Amino acid sequence: MCSNFELNATPSDIASAFGLDEEPPLPNKADLRPTDLSLIIGSGKSAGLLPWGLAVDWSKQPMINARSETLTEKPTFRGLLESRCVVPASAYFEWRKTEDGKKRKNTIHAPDAAILAMAGLTNGERFTIVTCTPSPGIAHIHNRMPVILPPSRIDAWLSTAPFKDVANALVPYEGPLAYEEETPPAPLQADLFG
């Protein structure tokens, strides 16, 4: 997953989508990148802002993603499997290399859901987003995608159930996904009056 997602929704829409008792705080910008304060929803439907990316002592870069297939094997994530969260997003972005070798930005969203629920893990101070293999319709863009939880799996993911009981939620999104590829800029035209 690319290191960029968007949360373009009102606090009341987010509260409604996730069954929150109160409207959540919003990040100070819609376009979110690593280390930015981003909204997460934790167990008990608590909502707050935390920096995106776990700090680790073996890398200067924060761990912004966690591969679903190796969560139980990696010490960085193994201790967080019972500290699950949901990261609301309206879209996420991926770069795709085209046949001419150029990169194009793709905005990916679910046409049937205004707000996506990306699966995450948190240590209480920071969070990471769990990734999986991509849904077939977007596999040509990138070989990973965030785990997007359907509404029917959000409560289980946020519950205190053991990880082994909710690990089956870490699959490619089964609903429809749409993408828009950034249009390359038009070539500059010669000055017709020069």
N, C-alpha and C positions, 0 to 999 in steps of 0.2 A: 504494500500500500504506500502510496506517495505520502509525503509528510505535509499534507495540507487538507483541511476540510472546512466546511462552512456550517454555521448555525445562523440561519436567517429566519427566525420565528419569534413570536411575542411570548413574554412570560406566561400569559394566560393560555396560549395554545400549547405550550410545553406542559403546563400544569394539567391541562385537560388530557393530553396524549398519554401522560404517565400516571394519572390518578394522584397527583400531588395535592396535599391539603393547602399549601401556600404557593404563591407564584415564586419561581426560582430567580436567583440573581442571574444576570446575563454577562457574558464577557464584554469587554469594552470595544470589541470589533467583531464583525461577522466572519471574516476570513482568518482561520486559526492555523498556527504553525507550531512546531515543537517549542517547548518552554512557555508558550502563551498560557495564561489562565483560561481554562475552558470549563464548561459546565459538566459536572458528572452527577449521576443519581446513584446513591448507594442503598444498602440494606435499610429497610424501614422507610423507603421512599424519601430519604434525606437528600437534599440537593445543595450543592456548593460549587465553588470555583477552586480548581487545583491546577498546577502547572502540568502540561502534557510532556511526559517523558520521565522515566525513572532514572535517578542518579545512581551510577554504578562506579565502583572504585577502579575498575579495569578499563574504562573508556572515558574520554572527554565528552563524547556524544551521549545524550540521554537515550535510553531505550524506549523508543516511541511505539514499537510494535512487539508483539509476542506471538510466535507461531503456535497455533492451536495444537499441532501435532506433537510438539515437544514440551508443552507446559509442565508436565509432570517430571520431565528429565532435567530441566534447567534449574539450578539452585536459585537464580534470580527470581523465578516465577513460582517455584514450588511452594514457597512460604506464603504466597498471596492467593492461592486457589480458593480459599474461603473468604477472601476480601474482594468480592466481585462488585462491579459497578456497570452502569450503562452510560454511554457517552452520546447525548443527543446531537444529531447533525441533520441538516437539510440536504447536503450533498457532500461528496468527497471528490478529490481530483487525482487523476493519474496522467502521466505523460506517456505517449505512445510514439515510438519511432516509426516514421513513414518509409515508404520504399525509396524515397529520395534522400534518406538519411537524416531528415529533419525531425525535430520533436514537436508534437502537437499536444496541447493540454486538452484533456477530456473531463467534462463535468458529469459525474455519475450520480443518479438519484433514482428513487422509486416513484413512478408516476401514481401509484395508488396510496402513497404515504407521504404527507408533507414533512414529517419528521422521522428520521431513521433512528433506530436504537442500536448503536454499535456496542458490542460486548467489550468490557474492559476489566482490568485488575488495578487495585490501588493499594498503596502502603499507608494511606491516610494523609500523606503529604504530597504525593504525585500519583500519576496514573499512566497506564499504557493501554493501547488498543490491541485486542486479540485479532489475528488475521488467519485466513484459511485459503484454500484453493479458490479460484474465481468461479462464479456462475458461468455456464456455457456462453451466454449472450455477451459477456464482456471479457472472455478469456483472451481474445485477440489484442486487448489493450494492455493487460498486465497479468503476470502469473500469480498474483496474490490479491486479496481484497479483505476489507474489514469484515468480521463476522457481524452480520446485520440480523438482529433478533426479531422474529415476527412477534406481534402483540401477545400471542398465546404462550410465548416462552420467556417474556420479560420478568414476570413475577417469580418464576422458578429460578432464573439466573440471579435475581436479587435476594433470594431466600438464604437461609442459613443451612440449607441442605448440603451434605457433603459434595465435593466437586464431582465425584464419580457418578452422582445422581443427576447432574446437569450437564456433564461433558457432551452428551449427545446433541446439545444445542449448537455446538461449534461446527457448523456446516455451511456451505455456500448458501446464499439467500435464494429461497425457492420462489419468491414473488417476481414480478417483472421489474427489470432494471432498464433505465433509459440512459443514454449518454449523448452529449453534444460535444463535438470536436471543435476546438477553436479554429476559426477561419483564418488562414494566413493573410497577412496584409497584402493589399493590391500593390503591384509594382509601381514605382514612381513613374509618372509620365513626363516626357520632355516638355519643356516650356513652349507652348504653341505660339507665344507672342514674342519670343526672343530672337 
